[in-house]
């Protein structure tokens, strides 16, 4: 119950935080604060108001945005895992997000090497096919 409520609030606040109108309101608050500086003599209290307000908002937003990103990341990962599961891709890739950074880097390097080998094979086959199709070639492909 509490988790669902927090999720709904986090989604709503993250949505609101990303709106242009939210930026405009925050910008206007900062402008109003700056304009009010001479009225309050640029006092320590005047500075403390904006510092405290922005610190509190930033502190709370960090947790809400992190929660939203964690859920989005987990949902994307689940979708990718399902695509891997139902395709001809290697099922061994499912769950690699739980490995260490160095283990993931090792897998990425293996995948890059495999992709380069595949690219070379495709290029070699294309060259052979082009050579075979040249007029006067011994093996002219149709």
C-alpha positions as CSV (number, residue, x, y, z in Angstrom):
1,X,0.0,0.0,0.0
2,X,2.7,2.5,1.0
3,X,4.9,1.4,-1.9
4,X,2.1,2.0,-4.4
5,X,1.3,5.4,-2.9
6,X,5.0,6.4,-3.0
7,X,5.3,5.1,-6.6
8,X,2.3,7.2,-7.7
9,X,3.6,10.3,-5.9
10,X,7.1,9.8,-7.3
11,X,5.8,9.4,-10.9
12,X,3.5,12.5,-10.5
13,X,6.3,14.7,-9.0
14,X,8.8,13.5,-11.6
15,X,6.3,14.3,-14.4
16,X,5.6,17.8,-12.9
17,X,9.3,18.5,-12.4
18,X,9.9,17.9,-16.1
19,X,7.3,20.3,-17.4
20,X,8.3,23.6,-18.9
21,X,5.7,25.4,-16.8
22,X,7.4,24.1,-13.6
23,X,10.7,25.5,-14.8
24,X,9.0,28.8,-15.5
25,X,7.5,29.0,-12.0
26,X,10.8,28.2,-10.4
27,X,12.6,30.8,-12.6
28,X,10.0,33.4,-11.5
29,X,10.5,32.5,-7.9
30,X,14.2,33.1,-8.3
31,X,13.6,36.4,-10.1
32,X,11.2,37.5,-7.4
33,X,13.7,36.5,-4.7
34,X,16.5,38.4,-6.5
35,X,14.4,41.5,-7.0
36,X,13.4,41.5,-3.3
37,X,17.1,41.6,-2.3
38,X,17.3,45.4,-2.0
39,X,14.0,45.5,-0.1
40,X,15.5,43.2,2.6
41,X,19.0,44.7,2.4
42,X,20.5,41.5,1.0
43,X,20.4,40.3,4.6
44,X,21.6,36.9,5.8
45,X,17.9,35.9,6.3
46,X,17.1,36.8,2.8
47,X,19.9,34.6,1.5
48,X,19.0,31.8,3.9
49,X,15.4,31.7,2.6
50,X,16.5,30.7,-1.0
51,X,19.3,28.5,0.2
52,X,17.1,26.5,2.5
53,X,14.3,26.3,0.0
54,X,16.4,25.0,-2.8
55,X,18.3,22.6,-0.6
56,X,15.1,21.0,0.7
57,X,13.6,20.7,-2.8
58,X,16.9,19.3,-4.2
59,X,17.2,16.8,-1.4
60,X,13.7,15.4,-1.9
61,X,13.9,15.4,-5.7
62,X,17.0,13.3,-5.6
63,X,15.1,10.5,-4.0
64,X,12.0,10.8,-6.1
65,X,13.9,10.9,-9.4
66,X,16.2,8.1,-8.3
67,X,13.2,5.9,-7.5
68,X,11.6,6.7,-10.9
69,X,14.9,5.9,-12.7
70,X,15.3,2.7,-10.8
71,X,11.9,1.5,-11.8
72,X,12.3,2.6,-15.4
73,X,15.6,0.8,-15.6
74,X,14.2,-2.4,-14.1
75,X,11.3,-2.3,-16.5
76,X,13.5,-1.7,-19.6
77,X,15.8,-4.6,-18.4
78,X,12.8,-6.9,-18.0
79,X,11.6,-6.0,-21.5
80,X,15.1,-6.6,-23.0
81,X,15.3,-9.9,-21.1
82,X,12.0,-11.0,-22.6
83,X,13.2,-10.1,-26.1
84,X,16.3,-12.1,-25.5
85,X,14.3,-15.0,-24.2
86,X,12.0,-15.3,-27.2
87,X,14.7,-14.6,-29.8
88,X,17.7,-16.4,-31.1
89,X,20.0,-14.2,-28.9
90,X,22.0,-15.9,-26.2
91,X,20.0,-16.4,-23.0
92,X,23.3,-16.0,-21.1
93,X,22.9,-12.2,-21.5
94,X,19.8,-12.3,-19.2
95,X,20.7,-10.9,-15.8
96,X,24.1,-9.4,-16.7
97,X,23.0,-6.1,-15.2
98,X,23.8,-7.8,-11.8
99,X,27.5,-8.4,-12.7
100,X,30.3,-6.2,-11.7
101,X,31.5,-3.3,-13.9
102,X,34.6,-5.3,-15.0
103,X,32.5,-8.4,-15.8
104,X,30.1,-6.3,-17.9
105,X,33.1,-4.6,-19.7
106,X,34.5,-8.1,-20.5
107,X,31.2,-9.2,-22.1
108,X,31.0,-5.9,-24.1
109,X,34.6,-6.4,-25.4
110,X,33.7,-10.0,-26.5
111,X,30.5,-8.7,-28.2
112,X,32.5,-6.0,-30.0
113,X,35.1,-8.5,-31.2
114,X,32.3,-10.8,-32.4
115,X,30.7,-7.9,-34.2
116,X,33.9,-7.0,-35.9
117,X,34.5,-10.6,-37.0
118,X,31.0,-10.7,-38.4
119,X,31.5,-7.4,-40.2
120,X,34.7,-8.7,-41.8
121,X,32.9,-11.9,-42.9
122,X,30.1,-9.9,-44.5
123,X,32.6,-7.6,-46.2
124,X,34.6,-10.6,-47.5
125,X,31.4,-12.3,-48.8
126,X,30.4,-9.1,-50.6
127,X,33.8,-8.8,-52.2
128,X,33.7,-12.4,-53.4
129,X,30.2,-11.9,-54.7
130,X,31.2,-8.7,-56.5
131,X,34.3,-10.4,-58.0
132,X,32.2,-13.3,-59.2
133,X,29.7,-11.0,-60.9
134,X,32.4,-9.2,-62.9
135,X,32.2,-9.8,-66.7
136,X,34.9,-12.2,-67.7
137,X,35.0,-13.9,-64.3
138,X,35.3,-17.6,-64.3
139,X,32.3,-18.0,-61.9
140,X,29.6,-15.5,-63.0
141,X,26.8,-15.6,-60.4
142,X,23.3,-14.9,-61.5
